[in-house]
Amino acid sequence: MQPGIDYIGVGTCAVCHDGQKNLFLNLRGKNCRDEWGRWDNSGGKVEFGETPEECMIRELREEYGCSPIKWQKGAPVNAIRINNGIKSHWLILTYLVQIERTQARNGEPTKFDQVGWFAIDQLPLNMHSKFEEDFCSLTQAWTDFYGEVPPDLVALKRLRSSMERTAAS
């Protein structure tokens, strides 16, 4: 039996930032479950007997080789989607997590093709299909941390895409 396919899976998502409005993301490689070639947050399945916070911390250590400085919970995300013809259903517990910029690295090079820091208004266009929903679930956490509402990622993406098309023509 597979979590997320045969029954609802429970996972965590850590939107990692440096306290300066830069996000640390990974580029999913061929050894990831799905969405290869897309930029994503840290995250993974909650193991039996593990709290969501323990899962988030474990995944950060495994994937990025670092520990959180501080974090705040966001709203849960009900992730139902069809990918490669297979329907999946996960309940994702989201966290806005501050990490130390100099400690973050690619802890799973066989899984991630690369990792990198991105200014919030310069995110790659090829993001994971659930990135915007995960990020939006953290609106209150972002506002509490930065003292301002987070940017509208959908509007930023459309603007950048439009600018790139104009530049290419």
C-alpha positions in Angstrom: 0.0 0.0 0.0 1.3 3.4 -1.0 0.6 6.6 1.0 -1.1 9.2 -1.1 -2.3 6.6 -3.6 -4.0 3.8 -1.6 -4.9 6.1 1.3 -4.4 9.8 2.2 -0.8 10.5 2.8 0.4 13.0 5.4 3.4 15.1 4.7 5.1 18.4 5.5 6.3 21.2 3.3 9.0 23.7 4.5 9.1 27.0 2.6 12.7 27.9 3.6 13.9 31.5 3.7 16.9 33.5 5.0 15.0 36.3 6.8 15.8 38.6 3.8 12.9 37.4 1.5 15.0 34.9 -0.3 13.8 31.3 -0.7 15.9 28.2 -0.8 14.6 25.7 -3.4 15.5 22.4 -5.0 15.3 21.3 -8.6 13.7 17.9 -8.7 15.7 15.3 -10.5 14.8 12.0 -12.2 15.0 10.1 -8.8 12.2 12.2 -7.3 8.7 10.6 -7.3 7.3 13.1 -9.9 7.5 16.6 -11.3 11.1 16.2 -12.5 12.8 19.5 -13.7 10.6 21.6 -11.4 11.7 23.8 -8.5 10.2 22.8 -5.1 10.4 23.3 -1.3 11.7 20.8 1.2 9.2 18.2 2.4 8.3 14.7 2.9 6.1 12.0 4.4 5.4 12.0 8.1 6.7 8.6 9.4 4.8 6.5 11.8 5.2 7.8 15.4 6.7 11.1 14.2 5.2 14.5 14.8 4.8 16.9 11.8 7.5 19.2 13.4 9.9 16.2 13.7 9.3 15.3 10.1 9.9 18.9 8.9 13.2 19.1 10.9 14.3 15.6 9.7 13.6 16.5 6.1 15.5 19.7 6.4 18.6 17.9 7.7 18.3 15.2 5.0 17.6 17.4 2.1 19.4 20.7 2.9 21.9 19.7 5.6 20.7 22.3 8.0 18.4 22.9 11.0 15.7 25.5 11.3 16.4 28.7 13.1 12.7 29.3 13.7 9.5 28.3 12.1 5.8 29.1 12.0 2.9 26.8 10.9 0.7 27.6 8.0 -2.7 26.4 7.0 -2.9 22.7 5.9 -3.1 22.0 2.1 -5.3 19.3 0.7 -3.3 18.2 -2.3 -5.4 16.2 -4.7 -3.9 15.9 -8.2 -3.3 13.6 -11.1 0.3 13.2 -12.1 1.5 10.8 -14.9 -2.1 9.5 -15.0 -2.1 8.5 -11.3 -4.4 10.3 -8.8 -2.9 11.1 -5.5 -4.2 12.7 -2.3 -2.0 14.2 0.5 -2.7 16.3 3.5 0.3 18.7 3.6 1.2 20.6 6.8 3.1 23.7 5.8 5.8 25.7 7.6 7.6 28.9 6.9 11.1 28.1 8.1 14.1 30.4 8.5 17.4 28.7 7.9 21.0 29.8 7.9 22.0 30.8 4.4 25.6 29.6 4.7 24.5 26.1 6.0 22.0 25.3 3.3 23.3 22.8 0.7 22.2 19.9 -1.5 22.0 17.1 1.0 20.5 14.7 -1.6 22.4 15.1 -4.9 21.0 11.9 -6.3 17.5 13.3 -5.8 18.0 17.0 -6.6 19.8 18.2 -9.7 20.6 21.5 -7.9 19.5 23.8 -5.1 19.6 27.6 -4.9 18.5 30.8 -3.3 16.0 33.0 -5.1 14.6 36.4 -4.3 10.9 36.2 -3.7 10.2 38.3 -6.8 12.6 36.3 -9.0 11.4 32.7 -8.6 11.9 30.3 -11.5 8.9 29.9 -13.8 9.1 26.1 -13.7 7.8 25.6 -10.2 6.2 22.5 -8.7 2.5 22.4 -9.4 1.6 22.8 -5.7 4.2 25.5 -4.9 1.8 28.5 -5.1 -0.9 26.7 -3.0 1.8 25.8 -0.4 3.1 29.4 -0.3 -0.4 30.9 -0.1 -1.1 28.7 3.0 1.7 30.7 4.7 0.3 34.2 4.1 -0.3 34.8 7.9 3.1 33.3 8.8 4.9 35.5 6.2 3.0 38.6 7.4 3.9 37.9 11.0 7.6 37.4 10.2 8.1 40.2 7.6 5.4 42.7 8.8 3.9 42.8 5.3 1.7 40.7 3.1 3.6 38.3 0.8 3.8 39.1 -2.9 1.1 37.8 -5.3 3.1 35.0 -6.9 0.6 34.3 -9.7 0.8 38.0 -10.7 4.6 38.0 -10.6 4.8 34.8 -12.7 2.4 36.3 -15.3 4.4 39.5 -15.4 7.8 37.8 -15.8 6.4 35.4 -18.4 5.0 38.3 -20.4 8.3 40.2 -20.1 10.3 37.2 -21.3 7.9 36.7 -24.3 8.3 40.4 -25.2 12.1 40.2 -24.9 12.2 37.1 -27.1 10.2 38.7 -30.0 
